[in-house]
Amino acid sequence: MISTLLFTSLLLSAASALKCSHNATVVNDVFQRGVLITSSTSRYEFGVMGCSWNLNRCVSFKAMDMSFFRTLDVGRDLSPFANMLRSSEGKVTGRSCMSQADAERIFAQTAARCTSTMARSCSCATDNCN
């Protein structure tokens, strides 16, 4: 009986967990004395993934330094997406799960959908944000 209740509660919590699109573009431009020496771009596509329990917003974010990204809750998350990005250098732009605190730190605008607002950061707590 208890195992059935536990299984049912786990199933319901998994079914209701927030899922967001996860993708990012990292651009790393290296300048020396004002001259561009090297430039690299990496694109990461993870598709729709479930969010960790503390990341309760789907967020579309504009370019930020990787050093700042690492200070956010999403940057310290243990997801494959965050692990991949942590090893990168440069500026990152993309979409992912974030905490409400992260959304506030990047000044994300609350929106019903993020699709048409890539020019600025936005956040929402529904699957329609991808």
Phi, psi and omega in degrees: 000311181294320179295325177294317178296318179297314179298317180296317180293322177295319179296316179294319180292323178292323181290330183263000181295144180293137176235135182227156171290139178236112174208155181205150171237126179247124179246127179237104177258128179248121180250147173225117183056040177081003181249132178291117181268314181210152179217136177222148178229131177236136180242130180241122179240110179253351181073202181275126180227154175289152181265150172296160186302327184270355179256100191247020179222142167269126186231136171254120188237147178275177186303132174218152178296143178298328178298322177287318179305320181294339179276346180282160177302320179295326179289337178261359181294159181263010181291156177302325179299308181294320179300319180295316183289326182302331182275359182269161174235152177116216180242141183241139175229142177169206181221141177189177170287145173213164174277166176299322179298319176299314181301321178290321181295329179262009178058043179289138177274135177289134182213155176287325177220146181260354189305316186264012186240031182296344179293335177223167180284146175214162180215154171202168185249025179235163178292347180288358183279353187286000000 
